[in-house]
Amino acid sequence: MDPTPAIDPTPTDLSACAPSAVDPALEGQPIGATPWQAPASPPQRHGVMTEAAHDDKAAIAQQICDVMRLMYGQEIVVANDGNVSARLPNGNILITASGVLKGFMTPDQIIECDPEGNALDGRRVTTEVKMHVAAYKERPDIRSVVHGHPIYAVAFSLAGISLAECTIPEIIVTMGSIPTAPYATPSTYDLPDSLRAFLSKGDAVIMERHGVVTVGSDVFDAFKKMEMVEHTAKITHAARTLGVVRPIAPDGVKALLDTRKQLGIYTKNNLCDGCGAREVCAAPVYPD
């Protein structure tokens, strides 16, 4: 039997490579307030998240879709729930469209808005854009807002139980406490108005009977804090089924806060400037 002939590898046709996600004619140019849609060729992904520079619209749009898919997988959102936005260097906002399945979003469903939340191309943005606009106005230092309806965190607010107790060291060191804002009608201006005082002091707040808002230096940072809030709620729920949850004593809380500088953590921490909880720490939303 004749030996199998060697098969030469097919030469690589460089002309067949996918086009760059950045239009060469626009590369290096300032971002303008013009209607925009993501290009057909997606940006480079690394693991579950797309890398994104602060001015790379295509990469940020894909990153928003990545986060929405992660939140859907963790039951932080279902169906059309939740929304994510990112602020561009020129002040414009990339935000999720209204009425789309958030766990299956594609970059063309991300809309560019002006700083007041008005779509530049006439499409309909999420009805909760007011909340995002208010967060950006309150916090010039942030670049992203994430909103979801995590099951355990929302359940605590329905039961009138606060998560502002100082119980978990990692939360105390990073975010401080997790306050609950009083109920306000979703999609109205009452809702963002109810969040301002909390977001001025910290990066996460539970909205009574509604959901959670977290903010961060980029989309992934804001999403990470959403995960931390829900993880805290799950741990607290498990602990309450086993017995009485005992908060950390004030001197222990102070010792934890003192480690922030040693660890190089300089992000906002609401315990350093008043926790912002509706009642005192360790008190329920609805005192008995």
N, C-alpha and C positions, 0 to 999 in steps of 0.2 A: 504494500500500500504506500502510495506516495505520501511523503510528509506534508503536513498542513503548511501552506506557504505563510510566511510572515506577513502580517497586516500592518502596513504603514499607518501611523496616526494621521488623521485628516488635518491638513494645515488650518490654523486659526485664521478666519477671515475677520480682520479687525473692523472692516466696514459694517459688519453685521451686528456689532455691539449695540446695546440699547443707547439711545441718545441721553445726553446729560440731563439731570433734573433741573439744571440751571440754564436758562436761556443765555448763550454766550453774549448776545447783544445787550443783556441787562446785567451781566456779571460785574460786580464792583460799583454798580449805580445805586443811588439812594432808593429806598423803598417809597413808592408813590402811593397816593390814595386812589388807586384805580381798581376796578373790579378784577377779581383774581379767582382762578380755579387751579387746582393742583394739576401738574403735568401727568401724562400717561405713564411715564417712567418713574417709579417710586424711588425715594431716597434709600440709602443703605441702612439695613437693619442689623442690629447686633443683639442677639438673644431675643427677648420679648419686647424690647424698646428700640425705637429708631433714634439715632443720635441726631441732635438738632442744635445748630447755633441759634442765637437769639433773633437773627434777621433772616433765617432760612424758612420761608413760608411753607415750601413743599415738605420739608422735614418735620416742621412743627405740626402741620396738618396730619401727617401720618402718625406722629407721636400722640396726638389727641385720639385718633382712632385706636391706637395701641392701648391707651389707658381705658377707653370706653370698653374695649373687649376684655381687659383684665377685670374691670368692675363688674361686667356682666357675668364673667366666669366665677366671681366670688359672691354673687348675689347681692352686690351693692346696688345694682340697678337691674330692672327688667323692662322688657318692651320699650316704650318711648321715654322711660324715666331718665332723669339725670342729665347733666350737661357739663361740658368742660370748655374752658377758654384759655387763651394765651395772649399776652400783650406784646405787641411788636415795639421795636425801638422808637418808631414815629408816633406811638400812642394808639394806633389802630388795634383792633381786637380780632383774633381768629376764634370762632365759636361754632358750636354744633348747630345744625339746622333743626327746625321744629318738625315733629311728627315722623321721625325716622327711628328704626330699630337700632338702639345705641350699641348693642353688642355686635352688630354687623355693619358698622359704618365704613364708608370708603372716603378717601380724601376729598372727593368732589362734593361731599356733603358738609364740608367745613366752609363757613362763610366769613368773609372779611367785613368788619364793621368799622365805623368811625368810633372815636372815643366815647360817644354817647350811645352806642349800640345800634346805630342805623346801618343796615346792610348797604354796601356800596353797589351791589348789583340788583337790588330790588327783591331778592329772595327773602323768605320768612325765617328769621332766626328763632332760637328757643324763646318761649314766652317768658323765661326767667332771666333774660339778658339784663334786666334792671338790677338784679342782685349782683351780677358780675361787674357792671359799671360802678355800682356803689362801692364794691370791694376795692376796685382799682383807684377810685378817688380817695378812699380812706387810707389806702396803703400804697404810696408811691414806690415802695421798695419791692413789691411783688411783681411777678410776671405771669402767674397762672392762678386760676380759680377752678376748683373741682367741687361739684355738687352731686350727691347721691342719696339713696334711701336705704342705708344699711339696716338690716333687720333688727339686730339687737340694740343698736343705739337708738333707733326710733321707738322700739318697744319700751325702753326705759323712760322715754319722754311721755309715752302714752300712759304708763303706770304712775307718772308723777315722781319718778325717782331720779335724782341728780347723779351725774357721773363726775361731779366736781370734787369729790373726796380725794384726798392725797393718799393713795393706796399703792400705786405702782411706781417704783423708783425711776424706771426708764422714762415714763411719761412726765414725772416731776422735773427731771433734768432737761428733757428736750422741750416739751410744749408747756409744762406747768400743770394746769388742770383743764378739764373739758367742761365748760359751762353750757347751760341750756338757755337759749333765748326764748322769751315769751311768744306764745302763739300769734301768728299774723297770717292773713289770707294769702296763699300762694299766688304768684304772678301779679300782685299789686305792689304799689310803692310802700305799703305798710311793712312788707317783708324785708326789703333791704334796709329800711329805716330801723327795724328792730335789731339788725345785725351790726350796725356801725360801731357801737360802743364795745362790743365783744371783739371785733376784728381789729380795732385800734390797739388792743392789748395782747392779742394772741392769734394763733394761726388756725384754730379749729373751733367750731361752735355747732352744737346741736340745735336745730330749729324744732321747737315743740310740735309734735304731731305731724312732722313733715319730713325732715331729712337732716343731712349734715353738710356743712360748707367747710372746706379747707383751702388754704392759700399757700403759695410757695414761690421759691425762686425760679422754678420752671415747672412744666407739666408733671414730670415724674416726682418732684419734691412734694407738690400738692397732693398727688395721689398717695404717696407714701404716708402722709399724715392721715388721709382718709382710712387707710388700712389700720393705722395705729389706734384710731378712735374705735373702730369696730372690734379690733382685737381686745381693747380694754373693756368694751361692753360685754364681750363673750366671757372674759375672765371673771368680771364682776358678777355676771349672771351665775356662773358656775359656783363661785364662792358663796353667793347668797343662798344657793340651794343646799350648801353644806353647813352653814351656820352664820354667825354674825361677822360682818366685814369690819375689821378694825383699821382705821386710818393710821398713817404714820404720825407720830407726835411732832409738834412744831419744831423742836430742836433737831429732829431727824430730817425734816423737810429743809431746814436751813442748811444743814450739813450737805445735803444733796445739791442744793442750789450753789453752794460754795465750790462744788467740783466742776461747775460749768466752765470756769476760766481755765482750770487745770486741763480740762479735756479739749479746750479750744472751741467751745460752743458759744457762739455769740448771737444766735437767732433769737427771735422774740419769745419771751416766756412770760405768760400772764401772771405768774406768781411773784415775779420781780416787780410788778407794777399794779398789784391788786388783781385777784383772779377773775373778777367780772362775773362770778356766779350770781344767780338771782337772789339766793339767800346766802348765808354764811357757808363756808366749806363744810362738808359732811352733813348738810341739811337737805331734805328732799325738796323738790320743786313745789310740792303742795304739803306744807307742814301739817302734821296731825293736830 
